[in-house]
Amino acid sequence: MERVRTARDLVLDYVNALNAIDKVMRAAIPSLERLADVLSLVRSHRIISRSGHVGIYSYTVHGAGCRFFSDNGTEVDVDFAADGSEIFDLWRLRWYGLSLQEPVDVTDEELRSAVRSLQPLLTEVRPGWFSVAG
């Protein structure tokens, strides 16, 4: 993985990590059509447990989302909107940066500026919450 240098790099790295998690989870759990389905598989069908291990990731379902930890300790926390899209806020981005093997500590203002610079790749779905345009 490329070394994160700036807030913009951090945001892009978070999005890449989220995409990698999505691929691993969908490959391991055939009934998962999108990452957000993990919530219904836990809540409604009890097909998977609230926490577990899939590939190089462990996961814990919480509230409206899920927290993933890679074997190297990197943490990716994501919530899901009503339509199933993956959403995240500055706190989740910052926490991701702090969990890296070489922690990156950036301010909310640096992250806000980075997210703005990445539009239209990212969209603000509600104040302070962002999603990858799709």
Rosetta silent file (secondary structure, phi, psi, omega in degrees, C-alpha in Angstrom):
SEQUENCE: MERVRTARDLVLDYVNALNAIDKVMRAAIPSLERLADVLSLVRSHRIISRSGHVGIYSYTVHGAGCRFFSDNGTEVDVDFAADGSEIFDLWRLRWYGLSLQEPVDVTDEELRSAVRSLQPLLTEVRPGWFSVAG
SCORE:     score description
SCORE:     0.000 S_00000001
   1 L     0.000  138.252 -179.919    0.000    0.000    0.000 S_00000001
   2 L   -67.889  144.612 -179.835    1.242    3.437   -0.889 S_00000001
   3 L   -70.796  129.825  179.719    2.272    5.632    1.996 S_00000001
   4 L   -75.417  133.184 -177.387   -0.340    8.242    2.881 S_00000001
   5 L  -118.509  -38.999 -175.044    1.034   11.786    2.756 S_00000001
   6 L  -126.675  172.037  176.511   -1.779   14.301    2.750 S_00000001
   7 H   -59.933  -39.252  179.064   -5.406   14.545    3.831 S_00000001
   8 H   -63.017  -44.563  176.769   -6.391   14.020    0.171 S_00000001
   9 H   -59.996  -40.078 -179.911   -4.248   10.868    0.000 S_00000001
  10 H   -61.538  -45.354  179.694   -5.865    9.705    3.234 S_00000001
  11 H   -63.132  -45.475  178.560   -9.384   10.107    1.822 S_00000001
  12 H   -62.970  -39.205  178.975   -8.460    8.260   -1.379 S_00000001
  13 H   -65.419  -39.734  176.429   -6.789    5.505    0.647 S_00000001
  14 H   -60.239  -46.637  179.744   -9.935    5.138    2.804 S_00000001
  15 H   -61.699  -43.066  177.891  -12.085    4.787   -0.340 S_00000001
  16 H   -63.222  -40.529  178.756   -9.655    2.187   -1.745 S_00000001
  17 H   -64.904  -40.641  178.167   -9.698    0.276    1.552 S_00000001
  18 H   -62.660  -41.568  177.429  -13.510    0.321    1.556 S_00000001
  19 H   -64.148  -40.097  178.731  -13.534   -1.063   -2.008 S_00000001
  20 H   -64.508  -41.958  178.159  -11.090   -3.818   -1.011 S_00000001
  21 H   -61.787  -45.137  179.314  -13.278   -4.761    1.967 S_00000001
  22 H   -55.977  -46.523 -179.267  -16.353   -4.859   -0.279 S_00000001
  23 H   -62.866  -45.767 -179.041  -14.632   -7.295   -2.678 S_00000001
  24 H   -64.204  -45.471 -178.149  -13.422   -9.610    0.091 S_00000001
  25 H   -65.315  -43.918 -178.738  -16.773   -9.658    1.889 S_00000001
  26 H   -69.042  -32.337  177.258  -18.817  -10.277   -1.281 S_00000001
  27 H   -69.720  -36.143 -176.202  -16.450  -13.051   -2.396 S_00000001
  28 H   -82.819  -27.215 -176.790  -16.665  -14.752    1.007 S_00000001
  29 L  -122.993   94.158 -174.080  -20.425  -14.344    1.575 S_00000001
  30 L   -55.294  -30.952 -178.530  -22.312  -15.215   -1.630 S_00000001
  31 L   -78.602   -2.075  179.089  -25.629  -13.750   -0.419 S_00000001
  32 L   -87.037  107.467  178.782  -23.979  -10.325    0.007 S_00000001
  33 L   -86.273  -29.163  175.736  -24.879   -8.257   -3.053 S_00000001
  34 L  -149.053  160.814 -174.358  -23.469   -5.048   -1.571 S_00000001
  35 L   -57.715  -36.466 -178.828  -21.628   -4.256    1.620 S_00000001
  36 L   -61.194  -22.504 -179.778  -24.730   -2.756    3.280 S_00000001
  37 H   -63.225  -16.603  177.970  -26.391   -6.189    3.121 S_00000001
  38 H   -58.077  -34.334  179.323  -24.227   -7.198    6.073 S_00000001
  39 H   -62.868  -48.563 -178.445  -26.738   -5.336    8.287 S_00000001
  40 H   -70.270  -32.515  178.008  -29.731   -7.356    7.116 S_00000001
  41 H   -65.714  -31.360  177.290  -27.790  -10.624    7.209 S_00000001
  42 H   -79.213  -49.152 -171.321  -27.043   -9.953   10.876 S_00000001
  43 H   -78.095  -49.404 -172.448  -30.396   -8.490   11.922 S_00000001
  44 L   -89.094  -47.651 -169.901  -33.057  -10.277    9.935 S_00000001
  45 L  -100.375  -14.657 -177.500  -31.658  -13.548    8.810 S_00000001
  46 L    52.135   33.110 -179.792  -28.942  -14.206   11.366 S_00000001
  47 L   -73.639  -34.546  175.381  -26.932  -15.668    8.488 S_00000001
  48 L  -125.210  157.252 -179.754  -23.763  -14.120    9.844 S_00000001
  49 L   -80.687  164.677 -178.758  -22.904  -13.147   13.394 S_00000001
  50 L   -61.300  -27.378  175.192  -22.681   -9.523   14.604 S_00000001
  51 E  -141.132  151.169 -178.561  -18.911   -9.847   14.610 S_00000001
  52 E  -175.416 -165.055 -176.950  -16.574  -12.214   12.868 S_00000001
  53 E  -134.899  128.168  178.138  -13.587  -12.685   10.618 S_00000001
  54 E  -135.035  117.904 -178.607  -13.583  -12.804    6.809 S_00000001
  55 L    59.606 -129.244 -179.002  -10.301  -13.047    4.923 S_00000001
  56 L   -90.570    8.511 -176.472   -7.846  -10.518    6.339 S_00000001
  57 E  -116.935  141.248  164.245  -10.657   -8.533    7.996 S_00000001
  58 E  -107.163  155.259 -176.299  -12.546   -8.818   11.218 S_00000001
  59 E  -140.070  154.681  173.139  -15.811   -6.930   11.445 S_00000001
  60 E  -139.749  120.946  177.470  -18.306   -5.690   14.005 S_00000001
  61 E   -80.308  136.685  179.601  -21.773   -4.516   13.015 S_00000001
  62 E  -141.898  147.384  173.156  -22.968   -1.457   14.943 S_00000001
  63 L    32.328 -110.553 -177.897  -25.983    0.838   14.709 S_00000001
  64 L  -102.435   18.444 -175.973  -26.257    1.877   11.080 S_00000001
  65 E  -159.007 -157.694 -175.714  -22.906    0.508    9.974 S_00000001
  66 E  -150.196  144.175  177.022  -19.940   -1.742   10.399 S_00000001
  67 E  -111.997  128.641  179.795  -16.356   -1.403   11.603 S_00000001
  68 E  -114.511  139.659  175.557  -13.693   -3.432    9.818 S_00000001
  69 E  -122.769  128.765  174.291  -10.187   -4.144   11.073 S_00000001
  70 E   -82.794  164.854 -179.987   -7.492   -5.512    8.797 S_00000001
  71 L   -58.768  -23.621  179.452   -4.945   -7.969   10.155 S_00000001
  72 L   -89.161    4.492  175.080   -2.426   -5.096   10.322 S_00000001
  73 L    96.324   -5.144  178.842   -4.733   -3.088   12.617 S_00000001
  74 L   -67.163  136.796 -176.395   -6.085   -0.583   10.106 S_00000001
  75 E  -114.801  127.545  175.920   -9.666    0.385   10.954 S_00000001
  76 E  -122.651  113.586  179.395  -12.349    1.292    8.418 S_00000001
  77 E  -109.336  132.698 -177.516  -15.678    2.334    9.922 S_00000001
  78 E  -141.897  144.442  172.157  -18.607    2.951    7.586 S_00000001
  79 E  -106.991  167.617  179.460  -22.323    3.621    7.955 S_00000001
  80 E  -124.378  132.883  177.400  -24.998    2.800    5.420 S_00000001
  81 L   -75.345  170.168 -179.664  -27.689    5.168    4.163 S_00000001
  82 L   -56.881  -31.400 -179.916  -31.299    4.040    3.767 S_00000001
  83 L   -84.994    2.351  178.462  -30.606    3.249    0.092 S_00000001
  84 L    90.735   -2.068  179.222  -27.664    1.027    1.064 S_00000001
  85 L   -71.822  151.132  179.594  -24.934    3.390   -0.045 S_00000001
  86 E   -82.447  126.695 -179.532  -21.759    3.542    2.013 S_00000001
  87 E  -128.365  152.563 -178.304  -21.434    6.836    3.878 S_00000001
  88 E  -151.031  157.086  179.317  -18.745    8.280    6.119 S_00000001
  89 E  -119.077 -179.186 -178.027  -17.971   11.457    7.984 S_00000001
  90 H   -63.736  -35.361  179.455  -14.798   13.312    8.912 S_00000001
  91 H   -59.689  -44.757 -179.631  -14.540   11.447   12.220 S_00000001
  92 H   -65.329  -38.966  177.173  -14.376    8.083   10.407 S_00000001
  93 H   -64.509  -44.168 -179.136  -11.757    9.407    7.995 S_00000001
  94 H   -64.316  -43.237 -179.920   -9.676   10.795   10.842 S_00000001
  95 H   -63.137  -38.545  176.072   -9.949    7.558   12.847 S_00000001
  96 H   -58.469  -49.050 -179.823   -8.848    5.608    9.765 S_00000001
  97 H   -58.975  -39.494 -179.622   -5.745    7.817    9.468 S_00000001
  98 H   -72.140  -20.505 -178.418   -4.870    7.329   13.120 S_00000001
  99 H   -87.543   -8.971 -178.905   -5.181    3.531   12.777 S_00000001
 100 L   -65.409  154.797  179.850   -2.605    3.256    9.987 S_00000001
 101 L   -56.792  -37.667  170.859    0.747    1.604   10.720 S_00000001
 102 L  -111.909   90.783 -172.479    2.282    5.035   10.181 S_00000001
 103 L   -54.735  141.646  177.003   -0.528    7.159   11.678 S_00000001
 104 L  -117.236  116.679 -178.380   -1.645   10.243    9.818 S_00000001
 105 L  -108.946  107.721  179.976   -3.160   12.927   12.037 S_00000001
 106 L  -119.940  157.769 -179.107   -4.996   15.566   10.035 S_00000001
 107 L   -83.336  162.484  176.124   -7.437   18.231   11.116 S_00000001
 108 H   -59.796  -38.304 -179.566  -11.132   18.273   10.263 S_00000001
 109 H   -65.057  -39.895  176.468  -10.509   21.353    8.121 S_00000001
 110 H   -63.456  -41.309  178.658   -7.801   19.523    6.118 S_00000001
 111 H   -66.935  -42.784  179.142  -10.180   16.594    5.638 S_00000001
 112 H   -59.163  -44.408  178.452  -13.081   18.871    4.675 S_00000001
 113 H   -63.859  -40.935  179.608  -10.863   20.560    2.084 S_00000001
 114 H   -63.838  -43.784  179.934   -9.675   17.162    0.793 S_00000001
 115 H   -63.505  -43.332  178.134  -13.228   15.880    0.410 S_00000001
 116 H   -60.396  -38.922 -178.529  -14.242   19.041   -1.446 S_00000001
 117 H   -69.083  -15.907 -177.951  -11.257   18.637   -3.773 S_00000001
 118 L   -99.927    8.952  173.833  -12.444   15.143   -4.640 S_00000001
 119 L   -77.984  136.886   15.744  -15.873   16.162   -5.914 S_00000001
 120 L   -92.985    4.635  176.476  -17.471   14.784   -8.092 S_00000001
 121 L   -56.949  -42.809  178.164  -15.846   11.474   -7.015 S_00000001
 122 E  -109.723  145.960  175.538  -17.346   12.090   -3.569 S_00000001
 123 E  -125.571  146.492  176.390  -20.713   13.667   -2.864 S_00000001
 124 E   -87.810  109.587 -173.914  -22.014   15.181    0.351 S_00000001
 125 E   -84.019  -25.314  170.551  -25.201   13.198    0.986 S_00000001
 126 E  -159.217  163.685 -173.912  -26.159   15.212    4.059 S_00000001
 127 L   -50.891  118.461  176.392  -24.249   17.829    6.033 S_00000001
 128 L    83.650    0.181 -179.593  -20.899   16.354    7.025 S_00000001
 129 E  -119.892  136.514 -171.825  -21.581   12.893    5.517 S_00000001
 130 E  -128.888  156.213  178.687  -20.058   11.737    2.257 S_00000001
 131 E  -141.804  155.719  174.290  -20.427    8.920   -0.236 S_00000001
 132 E   -78.521  127.316  179.553  -18.557    7.753   -3.289 S_00000001
 133 L   -62.003  139.886 -176.954  -20.536    8.882   -6.332 S_00000001
 134 L  -149.056    0.000    0.000  -21.798    5.925   -8.197 S_00000001
